[in-house]
Amino acid sequence: AMSVGNLAGLYRLQKRYAEAEPLCLKALETMQRQFEQDHPYVATSLHNLAELYWSQGRYTEAEPLYLQTLEIYQQKLGQD
C-alpha cells in the first residue's frame, strides 16, 4: 500500500491526476483493511488523497479528509 501511495504521489506531482486518484484510493482501502480506522497509516493515506484533491482545486473534497487526518493524528499522537 505504501508503494502504491508513493506512486500516486509521483503522479500527483506530475499532474497525472487521473492516474493518481485510483492509486490513492487503493492505498487507502488497503490501509483501512489492514489497520484500525484510527491508525496513523490510515491517516497518512487520507492525507495523501486530500493532497491530491487540493492539487486539483477540489477543496470541498479535500477539507474533510484533512480534518479526519488531523483528528486521527491528535488522538493517536497527541496535540503536540
N, C-alpha and C positions, 0 to 999 in steps of 0.2 A: 504494500500500500504506500509505503514511503517513496519508493522508486517511481511509482505511478504518479504520486503527487508532485515529485520533483520534475518529472517530465511535463506535467501540466503547468508547473511554474515556468519552465523554459518556454513553452508555447505561449503563455501569457505575456512574457517579456518580449516575445517576437510578434505579438499582436495576432497570434493564430488562435483567436478566441473560440472558434467553432470546434477546434481540435482539443483545446484545453478543458472546456466545460465537462464533457463526458468523463474525462480522466479525473478531474476534481471530484465529481460525483461518485465515481467508482472508488476512489481512495477513501472518501468519507464513509460510504456504505461499508467498506471493508473494515475500517476502524470501528464503526458502530457495532458490527457483528463480533469483533474480536475483543472489545473492551467495553467497560461500563460507559453509559452515555455521558458521564461527567469526568471521563478520563482526559488528562491533558493531550493525549494523542488525538482524541476526537476533537478537542478544541482547536488544535493546530490545523486539522483538516477543514473545520468550519471556517477558520481564519483564512485559509488559502482560497476557499470558494468565495468568501467575502472580498478578498483582494481581486479576484478575477472579475466579479461583478463591479467593483469600484473602478477598475481599469476601463470598463466599458461604459461607465457613466450610469450604471444600473444601481443607483444609490438606495432606492427603496428596498431592493432585494438584499443589498449588502448590509444595511444597518442592523436588521435583526440577527444576522449571523455574527456581526461584530459584538453585539450585546450578549448573545449567547456565549461566545468565546470568552468575553470578559467575566461573565458570571462563573463559568467553569474555572477559569484561572484563579479568580479571587477565592472561590470556595475551596479549591484543592491546594493552592499555593499561598494563600493569604493575601491581605490587602496590599502589602508592600511588594 
